[in-house]
Amino acid sequence: MEADQLRVCAVPVDRLAEVWPAVAPWFAQAFARNPEGTQSLRATRQRVARGRYLLLMAGDAAAVRCAALLESGAPRGVRTVAVVAAGGERQATFAGPGQALWRAIVGVAREQGAARVRVVGRPGWVKWCAKQEGRRPAIKQVILDIGV
């Protein structure tokens, strides 16, 4: 897949009903794997519909391949764009469409004057994000699950 065939778009709220069935299963899977717990897809969809979350999608002419939900805020006074959830076709998430989606996420953060993009996820994301940025991201928190 060539880069010029890839498209990334922010989904307008009035088009949410058209795309939600395609991306909701990816977000459900991301929430199920999140060590911090889950939120319902219904609440997530409402947050997108109200403009609290921004839905970005990436794909090619054939289909949407991956998507991300973003939330802007200023925890501790530092403007931040947080990746609430991301997912997609496994091979697409880590290949061309995922890379294009990451560049768009960073672009949104810059446009909003954010100082950082925050990702909470499994350990593999550290390696993947480092590859995209050419440097290791700062690890601010570690969650340990210790069986007893």
GITA-V357321 format. One record per pair of residues at least 24 apart in sequence whose C-alpha atoms are under 7 Angstrom apart, sorted by the first residue. I is the first residue (numbers start at 1). J is the second residue. Records with the same first field share a line. If there is no record, write none. Layout:
BEGIN
I = J + J
END
This chain:
BEGIN
3 = 96
5 = 60 + 61
6 = 58 + 59 + 60 + 97
7 = 58 + 59 + 60
8 = 56 + 57 + 58 + 59 + 100 + 101
9 = 56 + 57 + 58
10 = 54 + 55 + 56 + 57
11 = 55 + 56
13 = 49
23 = 67
26 = 87 + 88
27 = 85 + 86 + 87
30 = 85 + 86 + 87
34 = 121
58 = 97 + 101
59 = 97
65 = 89 + 92 + 97
66 = 92 + 93 + 97 + 98
78 = 115
79 = 114 + 115
80 = 114 + 115 + 116 + 117 + 118
81 = 109 + 114 + 116 + 117 + 118
82 = 117 + 118 + 119
83 = 118 + 119
END
